Amino acid sequence: MAYAVAEQGGGATTVSVVADGVVRVSRDAGDGSAAADFSPAQARELAAALVRAAGEAESVVVTDPVSVKAQDLRRGDVRDGERSMTVDRVKVDEAISTAHVTWKSDAGRAWTQSYAMDTEIRLKRRGPRSAG
């Protein structure tokens, strides 16, 4: 079984179980690919380290919230407010001047909301810029 982890910068990261219980993390980008194999124990250590690093990265003090037009949202943007909502995907439909934003909660729920393209969305934190 394979699990897609993230698409960023024009590539995808996949985690899968290969022969003999080996966990493989592979990255396929437009300019090449790379893979690393881990034992189940090493994979758990890596996952725990990633969770700790993500928590640390999220706790970094951000200056002031920023406002961004709905059409300019990007994956990883975090909405300012009581509940944490992170942009998972944005699809802009210029024909009807609408940005369809798929949000994800910390609990793993996902939903899509539609906004006028020029609607200002207040963000606590910007997601990474995509390469390319």
C-alpha positions in Angstrom: 0.0 0.0 0.0 1.2 3.5 -0.8 0.4 6.8 1.0 0.8 10.1 -0.8 2.2 12.6 1.7 2.6 15.9 -0.1 2.8 17.6 -3.4 5.0 20.6 -3.3 7.3 22.3 -5.8 6.0 20.2 -8.7 6.8 16.8 -7.1 5.2 14.3 -4.9 6.3 12.4 -1.8 5.1 8.8 -1.3 5.5 6.4 1.6 5.0 2.7 0.9 5.7 -0.7 2.3 8.0 -2.7 0.1 9.4 -6.3 0.4 10.3 -7.7 3.8 8.5 -4.9 5.8 10.7 -2.1 4.6 9.2 1.4 4.6 10.2 3.4 1.6 9.9 7.2 1.3 10.2 8.3 -2.3 10.2 11.8 -3.8 9.4 12.2 -7.5 10.1 15.6 -8.8 10.2 16.9 -12.4 14.0 17.0 -12.3 14.5 13.5 -10.8 13.6 11.2 -8.0 15.1 9.9 -4.7 14.2 7.2 -2.3 15.2 6.1 1.2 14.4 2.8 3.0 13.7 2.4 6.7 13.0 -0.4 9.1 9.7 0.0 10.9 11.5 1.3 14.0 13.4 3.8 12.0 10.2 4.9 10.3 8.5 5.5 13.7 11.5 7.5 14.8 11.4 9.6 11.7 7.7 10.2 12.1 8.1 11.2 15.7 10.9 13.6 14.7 8.8 15.1 12.0 5.9 15.7 14.4 8.2 17.4 16.9 9.8 19.6 14.2 6.3 20.5 12.8 5.2 21.6 16.3 8.4 23.6 16.8 7.9 25.3 13.4 4.3 26.1 14.2 5.3 27.7 17.5 7.7 30.1 15.9 6.5 33.6 16.7 4.9 35.2 13.7 4.8 39.0 13.5 1.3 40.2 12.6 -1.3 38.3 10.7 -1.6 39.1 7.1 -4.5 39.3 4.7 -4.4 37.7 1.3 -6.9 37.6 -1.5 -8.7 34.3 -1.8 -7.2 33.8 -5.3 -3.7 34.1 -3.9 -4.0 31.5 -1.1 -1.6 28.6 -1.3 -1.3 25.2 0.3 -0.1 25.4 3.9 -1.6 28.9 4.6 -3.1 28.9 8.1 -6.2 31.0 8.8 -6.2 33.4 11.7 -8.8 32.5 14.3 -9.8 30.4 17.2 -9.8 27.1 15.2 -6.8 26.1 13.2 -7.7 25.7 9.5 -5.0 25.1 6.9 -5.3 25.5 3.1 -5.1 22.1 1.4 -5.9 23.2 -2.2 -7.1 26.3 -4.1 -8.8 26.1 -7.5 -9.6 29.5 -9.1 -12.4 29.6 -11.6 -11.9 32.9 -13.4 -15.1 32.4 -15.5 -17.2 33.0 -12.4 -14.6 35.0 -10.4 -14.5 32.4 -7.7 -11.7 30.8 -5.6 -12.6 27.3 -4.3 -10.6 26.7 -1.2 -10.3 23.3 0.4 -9.5 23.6 4.1 -8.2 21.0 6.6 -8.7 21.1 10.3 -6.2 19.7 12.9 -8.7 16.9 13.4 -8.2 15.9 9.8 -11.6 17.1 8.5 -11.7 18.7 5.1 -14.2 20.9 3.4 -14.4 23.3 0.5 -15.6 26.9 0.6 -16.1 29.2 -2.3 -15.1 32.9 -2.2 -15.1 35.8 -4.6 -11.5 35.9 -5.9 -10.8 39.3 -4.3 -12.1 38.4 -0.8 -9.5 39.1 1.8 -8.7 36.1 4.1 -6.8 36.9 7.3 -3.9 34.4 7.9 -1.9 33.6 10.9 0.9 32.1 8.8 1.7 31.7 5.1 2.5 28.3 3.6 5.7 27.6 1.7 6.0 29.0 -1.9 5.9 26.4 -4.6 9.0 26.1 -6.7 8.5 26.9 -10.3 
